[in-house]
Every structure is written in C-alpha cells, then in structure tokens.
Amino acid sequence: MKSLLPSLKERKRYIVFEVLSHSAVGEEDAYDAIRKAMHEYVGDLGMARAGLQFIPQKWSGNKGIARVNHTSADILKASFTFINSIQEKKAIVRSLGTSGILVKAQKKYIAG
C-alpha cells in the first residue's frame, strides 16, 4: 500500500499548556476538563475536525502537551479560557507555546 503524499497529510501542532491551581491536579482530570471545554465551544463537528489528542507520556508537573490540526490550534487556546475549575478546584489553564515538532515543544516549554 502506498503512503500518502505530503500534501494530503494532516498538518499538526503541539500545544504545551500549564494548569495553574493551588492544589495538585491529576493528568486525566485536566484532559477531561480541556475536552469538555472544547466540546462546549465548538461541538461535535469542531472536535472531529480538530483531531484533539493528548500526549500522556509528556505530562510533567502541571504541564502537558496536546496535539491538534493546524487550523484548530487557536480554537484549542480559546477553549482554555472557559475552564474555571477542575474537579471542583479553582484552576486556570494557559498555553505556554505552540510547535510543529513534538521534541522541540518538549525541550522549549517543558524541560527548559
């Protein structure tokens, strides 16, 4: 089977985000809150177009990485503003940066 031409492949962006809270927030709880906020913002069709995926191996402290389609990067960042609490604990989710390469996103925003 032939592979896809580069022009037909989905371009993705890795968005590094940070959860600011007085108490510790679990990885899955943060992911669920982000998914719920984005779903309320754009609905089922928008979620399908965005192709939102989280990179669970890259969770460090209260920082994580989400992968989305290049056209939906701004939509994901906008949905962060709708998150006021995670598991009934006050929390804020903010974007630290965006990259097209996973390794660079991790080095620049998480490790550095």
C-alpha positions in Angstrom: 0.0 0.0 0.0 1.4 3.4 -1.0 1.8 6.1 1.6 0.0 9.4 1.5 1.5 12.3 -0.4 2.8 15.0 1.9 0.2 17.5 0.6 -2.6 15.1 1.7 -1.3 14.5 5.2 -2.8 16.4 8.2 -0.6 19.1 9.5 -0.5 19.0 13.3 0.5 21.4 16.0 1.7 20.6 19.5 0.4 23.0 22.1 2.1 23.0 25.5 -0.3 24.0 28.3 0.0 24.6 32.1 -2.6 24.1 34.7 -2.4 26.7 37.5 -4.0 25.7 40.7 -3.4 25.8 44.5 -3.7 22.1 44.8 -2.4 19.3 42.6 -4.5 18.4 39.5 -4.5 14.9 38.0 -3.5 14.3 34.5 -6.7 12.7 33.4 -8.8 15.3 35.2 -7.0 18.1 33.3 -7.5 16.3 30.0 -11.2 15.8 30.7 -11.7 19.5 31.6 -10.0 20.6 28.3 -12.0 18.1 26.2 -15.3 19.3 27.9 -14.4 23.0 27.4 -13.5 22.5 23.7 -16.6 20.4 23.1 -18.8 23.1 24.6 -17.1 25.7 22.5 -17.1 24.0 19.0 -19.4 21.0 19.3 -19.0 17.5 17.8 -18.1 18.6 14.3 -15.4 21.0 15.6 -14.0 18.3 17.8 -13.8 15.9 14.9 -12.1 18.5 12.7 -9.6 19.4 15.4 -8.4 15.9 16.0 -7.6 16.7 19.6 -5.2 14.2 21.2 -3.1 14.4 24.4 0.4 13.1 24.7 0.2 11.3 28.1 3.9 10.4 28.3 4.8 14.1 28.3 2.8 15.1 31.4 5.3 16.8 33.8 4.2 18.5 37.0 1.2 20.5 35.9 2.3 20.8 32.2 1.1 18.8 29.3 1.0 18.6 25.5 -2.0 18.4 23.2 -1.9 17.7 19.5 -4.4 19.3 17.2 -4.9 20.1 13.5 -3.0 23.2 12.4 -6.3 25.1 11.7 -7.6 24.3 15.2 -4.7 25.5 17.3 -6.3 28.9 18.0 -9.6 27.2 18.8 -8.0 25.0 21.5 -6.2 28.0 23.0 -9.5 29.9 23.1 -11.3 27.0 24.8 -8.7 27.2 27.7 -10.4 30.4 28.8 -13.6 28.6 29.6 -12.0 26.4 32.2 -12.6 27.9 35.7 -12.3 24.7 37.8 -11.1 21.2 37.5 -12.7 18.6 39.9 -14.3 21.4 41.8 -10.9 23.0 42.5 -10.3 26.5 41.1 -7.9 26.2 38.2 -6.7 28.1 35.2 -5.3 26.5 32.0 -2.9 28.6 29.9 -1.0 28.0 26.8 2.8 28.1 27.1 3.6 27.8 23.4 3.0 26.0 20.1 5.3 24.0 17.9 5.1 21.8 14.8 7.5 19.2 16.2 6.9 17.3 19.5 10.6 17.2 20.5 11.0 20.9 20.2 7.8 21.6 22.1 9.0 19.4 24.9 12.6 20.9 25.0 11.5 24.5 24.8 8.5 24.6 27.1 8.6 21.7 29.5 12.3 20.8 30.1 13.6 24.4 29.7 
